[in-house]
Amino acid sequence: MHNDGYWMARALVLAEQAASEGEVPVGALVVRDDQVLGEGYNRPIGAHDPTGHAEINALRDAAARQNNYRLPGATLYVTIEPCTMCFGALVHARIARLVYGAAEPRAGVCESRLMLPGQDFYNHRIEVLGGVEADAASQLMRRFFRQRRG
């Protein structure tokens, strides 16, 4: 039994943390057996790191804590549909399941653009569920960009 709503609510708190630092509000958690293995939020600006997306930061945290670059059996929760870079990292980490909140029409690669989870050229399959707490994630993004435009 998955507790998707609970974990996504925690990812949304991390997204708020990103927003408070002036970063695009995306948060992510890596969870296995009801335990948080790692967490992260967007930090490319503050970290001066173009790969500093929430998913990458959560994977790095989890891998360091597990002393393993592979995270089999884990679920990654993220508030926004992943981009190409992040989806590739999930495959390399052997994430079993991806749960995301809102679709990302411009760069999301699960349902919005490239439909990468359904491609047959990967050596690892990820179960994907989108739309969990999508309204909350979308509202957070809209509020953030509305404030930035001032």
CORVEN-V769347 format. One record per helix or strand of 2 or more residues. SS is the DSSP state (h for helix, s for strand). FROM is the first residue (numbers start at 0). TO is the last residue. If there is no record, write none. Layout:
<<SS:FROM:TO> <SS:FROM:TO>>
This chain:
<<h:3:19> <s:26:31> <s:34:40> <h:43:46> <h:53:65> <s:74:79> <h:83:92> <s:96:101> <h:115:117> <s:126:129> <h:133:148>>
